[in-house]
Amino acid sequence: MSNVSCSARADVPSPVPVPPESASSPVSMATGLERLLRLVRYENLAAGLSGGVVSTMVLHPLDLVKTRLAVSDGLDVRPRYNGMIHCMRSVWRHEGLRGLYRGVTPNVWGAGASWGLYFFFYNAIKAHAQEGRESELSASEHLVSAAQAGAMTLCLTNPIWVTKTRLVLQYNNETSKKQYKGMLDALVKIYRHEGIPGLYKGFVPGLFGTSHGALQFMVYEQLKRDYNKYRKKPSEAKLNAFEYISMAAFSKIFAVASTYPYQVVRARLQDQHNKYDGVIDVIGRTWRNEGLIGFYKGIVPNLLRVTPACCITFVVYENVSRFLLGRRH
């Protein structure tokens, strides 16, 4: 991550006692907002958005395959796949290149917004925690900062992920049989027929999924710090592309292996072809019908997609953020 400026310091306390209620006064709130804005770096938003868009455009077909395998629970309304390669060939044969990129629009919007907002919130929260301290943040503090950033990001982007899942799970290539014509049509129809709850389906497992990003960022930050200590350089010293790729890949694989089942639960809640009564119902039915393996369906294409996607995103982010922040200074 780029080193967010932490030069802001708390004002020297006035010798005149300040009444407790003044903490909520307009002047106090304005001062707090001003301090917060000094920690915000829009370069992090632009850099994260760039990385998310580039990686999504390159690797969307693997995301489509992962989602279709994740919801593969034996229903007759959907095609049956015997694995990742069979799924990709089947989609190519029946739906063509366009089929492999079904749902790419909300995926690009979602990934771009998610990565941009995630890096934006994460660096601001991290800078706030670091403010006024000489010591570096601990691994647990990185974990908490990343979890908070993930929760804030999910609140803003969950409707986009619902539309992506719905579009990816439209199997038939005949336009007349499609439920949704595109991202905006899906958003409008979901809101019209299911209301706000429909746009926030899968939010609870998605919220649990913030642990995925938190674990990933904790490991990534720790690897960078330890490696730079080994090189006897500052913890935020710039690395080369291969070093960023190696650390991003390891942190992503660790996070995926630790948290993947929530993605299956989330995808099934958002699936328009099946109805569940909530997270507990999904977990219970998946366990009864498919066992433990049901919670890891689609993990291979997911790893093949998210690992290089994460590497691309982090390399683009690190370089774009350093370039933009360098221009600012």
N, C-alpha and C positions, 0 to 999 in steps of 0.2 A: 504494500500500500504506500501511497505517497505520504510523506510526513506532513500532516496538517499542522499549520502554525498554532503554537500554544503560548504565544507571547502575552496574551491578555492576562491581566492580574486583577485581583479584587481591589477595589478602592480602599484606601487607608481609612479605618474607622474614625468617625468624628468623635471628639472628646465629649460632645453633648449627647446624653442618653437619647436613644431613639425609641419611641413607644412601639410595642409589638404590632399594633394594627397598621403601622406605616409600611410594613412589609408588603401589604397588598395595595398600596397607594399607586396612582397612575405613574408617578415619577419612578417608583421602584420597579414597576412592571416595564416601563420604557427602558430603564437601565438594563434590566435582565434580558429584554428582547435585543437590545443593542449588543450586549455581550455575546448572545447566541449567534446573531448574524455575523459577528466578527469571526466566529469559528466555522461558519458555513463556507464551503468551497464549491462553486458551481462547476468548476473544472472536473471534480469527481463525478458529478452527474453526467456530464458530456462524455467523459472517458468510459464510464461504466455502460452507458447507453450504446456507445460505438462498439464496444466489445461484445455486448449481448446481441446486437443486430447482426454483426459479421458471423459469429459462431452459429446463430440460428439459421441463417440463410444457407450455410454450408451443410448443416447436419440435420435439417428438419425431417428427411425421410426416416432416419433412425428413431426419431421421437414418435413419429406416426406408428411405426412398427411396435415400439415399446408400449404405447397406449393400447393398441389393438390386442396385443398379447396379454396385457394386464387385466383386461375385462373379459378375456376368453373363459367363460364359465359354462359353456355347453348349450347356450340358448340357440334355438333354430333360426332366430331372426338375423344372426350374424354368421359370416363365413367361419370355417374352422381352419386353423393353421397348425402345422406340425413343427413349427419352430421359426426362427428369425428369417432364414433364407427362403423357406417356403412362403412365408407371409409377404416378403418383399417381391418375390417372383409373381405371386398371385395378384398383388395390387398392381404391379406393372402390366401384367397380362390383361386384366379386366378393366383397369382404370387409367393406365398409361402414366406418363410423367406427371400429369396434372393430379392423378390420384395420390402419388407419393408426396405431393406438396399440398394436399388438402389440409386446410387449417393453418397454412403458413402465415396468413395475415395477422390473426390474433396472436400467433406464436412469436412473430417478430415484434409486434407491439408489446406483448407481455414480457418477453425476454429483455427487450431493450429497456422498457420501463422498470422492470424488476431489478436488473443489474444496475441501472443508473441510480434509481432511488436507494438501492441497498448500499452501494458505495457512498452515496451522498449522506444518508443517515448514519451509516457506520462510522465514517470519518469524523462527522460532527459530534457524535456521541463519544467516540474515542478521545477527541480533542478536549471535550468538556471534562471527561474523567481525568485527563492528563493535566488539565490546567492547574497551575500553581504547585505542581509536583516536580521534584528533581528525578525521582526514580521512574523506571519504565513500568508500563502496565503489566500485570501478571497474566498468566494463561487464562485464569478464571475470569479476569476482567475483560479480556478479549472475547471470551465466550459469552458473557452477559451483554456486552456491547453489540455483538453480532446478532444475538437472539432478539434484542430490542429493535434493531434495525430491520430484521426479518419480519417481525410482527407488524411494524408500521408499514412496511412495503406491501405485505399481504392484504392489509385492510384496503389499500388503494387498487390492487391489481387482481384480486380474486375473480371479479366478473369477467375479466379478459380470459383467464384460464378456463372458466366454465365454457365460454364460447369456443375456445380452442378444442377442448375435449369433445364437445358436441359435433363440431365440424369434422374432426378427425374420425369420428365414429359414424359418419354417413358412408355406408358401404356401397350403395348403388350409384352407378355413373349416369343413370337416366335422370335428367333434370326434373321431370314431372314427379318423380318419386322422392325428391329431396325435401327434407323438412325445412332446411335453412339454405338461403341463397348466398350467404356471405356473413362476414363478421357483424356488420350493423343490423342485418336482418335477424341474426341469431340473438343479439342483445335485445332488440325490440320485442321479439316473440317470447323470449324467456321472461322478460319483465312483464309483458302483457298477460301471459298465461300462468306464471308462477310467482310473480312479484319479486320483491327484494330478496326473500329467502332463496328463490331459484338462482339468483345471481351469486349468492354466497353459499351454494352447495359445496361441500368439501372444505369449508373454511376451518372446521375444528381439526381434522387431520392435517390440513395445511398449516395451521398454527403449530401443531406438534412438529411439522416439518421444518419449522424455524430452527429446531435443534440440529437439523442437517447442515444448514448454512453456518450455524454457530460453531459446530464441531469442525467444519471445513476451515473457517477463518481462524479459529484458535490454532489448529495444526499448522496452517499456512504461515501465520505470523510467527509462531514458535520456531518453525524451520528456518525462516529468514533470519530471525534474531540469532539463533544458535550458529547458523552458518557464517554470519558476519562476525560473530564473536570468534569463531575458529579462524577467520581470516584477519582478525584483529582490526576490524573496521567498524564504523558506526552502524547501529542496528538497522537503519533505514538506507544504508549505502546501496547504490544501484547495482543490480545483477545483470548478467547477460540473458539472452532469450532462453537458452537451454536450461539455465538454473531456475528461471521462473517457471518454465514448463514442467520440470521435474518436481518442484515443490507443489505446484498447482495440481498435478496429476496424483501425487501421493495423497494430498489432503482430500481430494475429491473421492478417490477410491475408498479411503477410510470412512468418509461421511456416508457414502452410498451404502456400503456394506453394513453400517450401523443402523441406518434408518429407512431402508427401502420399503418395508411393508406399508408405511403410511401412504406411499404413492399409489399402491394398488387399491387401498381403501378409498382414497380420494377420487381416483379415476372411476371406481364403481359407483360412488355416490353421485358423480356428475354425469354418468351414462344415462342417455335418454331411453335405452331399451330395457332397462330393468328398474324396479322400484324397491328401495330399502327404507326402513324406518329409522335410520340413523347409523352412527358409527358402530354401535354395539351389534346391530342387526347384520351389518356387512361382515364384521369380524366373525360372528357366530356362524353365519351361513357359509362363508368361505372356509372356515376351519372344518365344519361338518362335511362339506361336499368335496373339498380339495386337499384338506390337510395343510401342513406347514408349507409345502411347495406352492400352494395357491398364493401365498403372500409374497412370493419371489418370482412370480410370472413376469416376464419381460425384463428381468434384471440384466441379461446379457446385452441386448441391444441398447438398454439404458446406459450401461457402463461404456459401451462402444461409442455412444453419442456424447454423454456428459463429460467424459474424461478429456477428449480432444476439445470439446466445446469450452470446458473450463480453462484449458490451457490457452486456447485462442483468446478467450475473454480476458484472462489475467495479463497476458502479454500485451494485448492491445491497450488494456486499462493502464498498466504501469507506464507504458511509453507515452500514451496520449496525455495522461494526467501530468507526467513530468514535463512534457512539452508545454502544455497550457499553463501550468503553475510557473514554469520558467519564464514564459512571456509576461505573466503578471508581475513577476519580480524584476 
